[in-house]
Amino acid sequence: MKFFAVFIAVLVVSVTLIVVFSEAFRGSSTRVACMGDSITELTAYPADLQDLLGDGYSVGDFGVSGSTVLTDTSIPYIYTTAFLKAEVFLPDIVVIMLGTNDARADNYQSIGNFVADYKQLVREVQALKSNPKIYLVKPPPIFHNNLNLSNANLVEGVIPGIEQVAKDLDLPTIDIYTPLVDHSNYFMDGVHPNNNGASVIASIIYKSL
């Protein structure tokens, strides 16, 4: 019990110090938080975006492999440590690229909750003290893969859900799907972009920002 209490105390102090640090240096650069799944965490897109934006920006990679918008899955993004860190980052701009794992067969059974769950996520971001500009990204296409991910589910349920949230909350969208739909060669395993694919994603997001 003592160890647990010490752990909690250290965690609280650490988060507090990060918040203080973030507030102290907010004026030094424009902060961009890249929220997403493995397409964010495991590819070079955030680093490429940082290169494109330059020294006046600070890009944070807050991707979590396997994470979803839906909250009744094994890894809801809204409950991850990365999401907490992204909030503490106090971003000026937030780019959310989620939905690919929601197109997985088992997760897709709850697609009827997608819009409500996405709105919950967005509203938490909107409540941040930094009042960030939020962009919703339509994820890249899903090609043949061994991960049980369906492009049909992405097109028929996930992307329309993203468009609905954007319309209801008056948020801009960034379309990554359409520019890559004919470029399966830009993907390593049918799902995750290779370096060329990551470069295209970063370029599209850069132009949108």
N, C-alpha and C positions, 0 to 999 in steps of 0.2 A: 504493500500500500504506500509506503514511504517513497519507494522508487517511482511509482505511478504519479504521486503528487508532485515530485520533483520534475518529472517529465512534462507534466501539464504546465507547471510554472515556467519551465524553460521555453516551452512552445509559445506561451502567451507573451513572454518577454521578447522572444525572437520576432514574432509577428509585429509587436509594438515597435520594435526598433526598425523593422523594414518599412513600416508605415511612416515613421518619423523621417527616415532616410529618403523615402520616396517624396515626401512633402518638401524636404529641404532642397532637393535637386530637380524639382518638376520643371523649372524654367530652362534647364540646360538643353533639352531636346523634346521633340514630339514623340510620345510613347505609343507604339503600335503593338497591341496584343493579338497574336495569332492563336485563336482557340480552335481546336479540332481533334481529330483522331490520329491514326498512324500516318495518314497522308500529310499531316502537319508535323508530327513528331519524328517520323523516320525518313523524311525526304529533305532535300536541300532548299525547298521553297522559301522558308523563313529567312535563311541566310542569303539567298539570292535577292529577296525583297530588301533586306538590309543594304546590300550592295547597291541596288538601284536607287534607294531613297537617300543614301549618303549619310554624312556625319550629323546632319541636323535631326536625325531620327534615331530612335532606339527601338528595335524590333525584338519582342519577346516571344519565344516559342513555348506555347502552353498546350501542346498536343498530348493526347493520351490514347495510346493504341487500344483499339477495341471499343472505344467509348461511343455512346449513343445520345441522341436527343431524348428518346423515350426513357422514362424513369423507372419502368418495371423490368429492366434488363440487368445483366450482371455488372455493367459498368456505365451507369448514367453519368454523363459528363458533369452535370450540375453538382454532383456529390464528390467529385474528385479533388485531390489536393492541388492539382494543377489549376483548377478553376479558382480555388481560394488564392493561390499565388498570383493568378492573373488579376484578381480583384485588388489585391494588395499593391500590385504594380501601378495602380491608378492610371490606366491608359487614357490617352486622348482619342485614340482610334481603336476599335475592336473589329477584327475580321473573324467571323464565325464560319468555319467550313466543317459542318457535321451532316450526317445523314446516310453516309455510305453503310455503316454497320446497322442502321435501322432497316436497310434493305435486305438484311440477312433473313432467311426463311423463318427462323424461330422468333426473332425480334419483330418481324413484320406483322405477326399476328395481332400486335397491339397498335397498328398504324393509325387506328381511329383516335388515339390519344396524342398523336404527333404534334398537331397544331397547338393544343393546350400546353403540352410539355415544353414546346419551343418558346411559347410566349412567356412561360414562367422563367425560363433561362434568360431571355432577353430582358425581362423586367428587372431581374436581379442586376444585370449589367447597367441598365438605365438608372438604377438607384445609386450608382457609384458617385462619390463626391466629385470625381473628375468630369462627370457629365460627358462621356465619350460619344463620338460619332460611331454608329454601328452599321456594319455591312454584313448582309447575309449572303453566303456563297452557295450557288448551286454546284454540288460536287461534280468531279469528273466522271465520265462514263465508266461503267463496269464491263470489262470484257471477260472472255472465258477464264475461269479461275477455279481453284480448289478450295476456296474459302466459304463456299455456300452463299455467296453474295449474288444477288439478282439485279441485272440492269432493268428488267421489266418492272420490278418493285420500285426501283429508283425513279423511273420515268412516270409510273402510274400513281405512286403514292407519295414518295418523299419529296420530289421536286415541286409538285403541285402544293404540298403542305408548306414548303418554304415560301412559295409565291403567295400563299394565303396569309401567312404570318407577316410577310413584308407589306402586303396591301393593308391588312388590318392595323398594323402599328406604324404605317407610313415610313418604312425603312427602305433604303436602296439595296438592290441585289447586284451580285457580280456573277456572271454566267461563265463558269469554267467548263460546263458540260459541252456546250455546242462547239467551241473551238477545238475540242479534243476528240469529238465523237468519231472521226475518221482516222485517228492516229493511235491505233493499238500498239504501234511500234514505240510509242513513248512510255510504255508501261512494262515493268519488270515481270509481273505475275498476273497481269490482267486487271489489277487493282491499284497497285502502288506505282506512281510515276518514277521513271528513271531520271537521270540528270537533265535530259532534254525536256521531259515532261514537267519537271519541277521548275525549270527556267521559264517555260511557257506560262505556268500558273503564276509565278512571281511577276512576270511582265504584265499579264492581264490585270492582276490586283493593283500593281503599281500605277497603271494607266487609270484605273478606276478611282484611286485615292487622289 
